[in-house]
């Protein structure tokens, strides 16, 4: 698993550099491809391709399927916004009970 904090810029073509220690770790795994995705805050998550494929397979096989009329993207945006808001609430001193109440309310939006 890769962990660390690095400040990077993204160039006009949407590219960024990968820290040398991560490039070395990927090379040691025999892997040259990664998937970079946004996280819940202004951070990015990077996955070696085998781990990303494992993640995709887990989602595809998951017990929860969205109803055919449900658009997954707005639903994901809603839950991401909710989690970001909960993070800010926790940082500002919200109690566990308050955060759990927010989570229960947000889950009511999940299609049944």
C-alpha positions in Angstrom: 0.0 0.0 0.0 1.3 3.5 -0.8 1.0 6.1 1.8 2.4 9.6 2.0 1.7 13.2 1.4 3.1 15.1 -1.5 2.3 18.5 -3.0 2.1 18.3 -6.8 0.9 20.5 -9.7 -1.0 19.3 -12.7 0.2 20.5 -16.1 -1.9 21.9 -19.0 -2.3 18.3 -20.3 -3.6 17.1 -17.0 -0.4 15.2 -16.0 1.4 15.1 -12.7 4.6 13.4 -11.6 4.8 10.3 -9.4 7.3 10.4 -6.5 10.4 8.3 -7.1 9.7 6.0 -4.2 6.4 5.1 -5.7 7.8 4.5 -9.1 10.5 2.2 -7.5 7.8 0.3 -5.6 5.7 -0.1 -8.7 8.7 -1.3 -10.7 9.5 -3.8 -7.9 6.0 -5.2 -8.3 6.5 -5.4 -12.1 3.7 -2.9 -12.6 3.9 0.2 -14.8 0.3 1.3 -14.8 -1.7 3.0 -12.0 -5.2 4.4 -11.7 -5.5 7.8 -10.0 -8.9 8.9 -8.7 -10.2 11.7 -6.5 -10.6 11.2 -2.8 -13.1 12.8 -0.4 -11.0 16.0 0.0 -8.6 17.8 -2.3 -6.4 14.6 -2.5 -5.9 11.9 -5.0 -5.7 8.1 -4.5 -3.4 6.0 -6.6 -3.9 2.3 -7.2 -1.7 -0.2 -8.9 -3.6 -1.7 -11.8 -4.1 -5.1 -10.2 -5.5 -3.6 -7.0 -7.8 -1.3 -9.1 -9.1 -4.3 -11.1 -9.7 -6.2 -7.8 -11.7 -3.2 -6.5 -13.8 -3.0 -9.8 -14.5 -6.8 -9.6 -15.6 -6.4 -5.9 -18.1 -3.6 -6.9 -19.4 -5.6 -9.9 -20.1 -8.6 -7.7 -21.4 -6.6 -4.8 -24.8 -7.5 -3.4 -26.2 -4.0 -3.9 -27.3 -3.2 -7.4 -28.8 0.1 -8.3 -32.3 0.1 -9.9 -32.1 0.5 -13.7 -33.5 4.1 -13.5 -30.9 5.2 -10.9 -28.0 7.4 -12.1 -25.0 6.3 -10.2 -23.0 9.5 -10.7 -25.3 12.0 -9.0 -25.8 9.5 -6.2 -22.0 9.2 -5.7 -21.7 13.0 -5.8 -24.4 13.3 -3.1 -22.7 10.8 -0.8 -19.3 12.4 -1.4 -20.7 15.8 -0.5 -22.3 14.3 2.6 -19.0 12.7 3.7 -17.1 15.9 3.1 -19.7 17.8 5.2 -19.5 15.2 7.9 -15.7 15.5 7.9 -16.0 19.3 8.4 -18.6 18.7 11.1 -16.3 16.3 12.9 -13.4 18.7 12.7 -15.6 21.4 14.2 -16.6 19.3 17.2 -19.8 17.4 16.2 -20.5 14.5 18.4 -20.6 10.9 17.3 -24.4 10.9 17.8 -24.8 13.9 15.5 -22.6 12.3 12.8 -24.5 9.0 13.0 -27.8 10.9 12.6 -26.4 12.6 9.5 -25.3 9.2 8.1 -28.7 7.6 8.8 -30.5 10.5 7.1 -28.2 10.3 4.1 -28.8 6.5 3.7 -32.5 7.3 3.3 -31.6 8.6 -0.1 -30.2 5.2 -1.2 -32.5 3.6 -3.7 -34.3 0.5 -2.4 
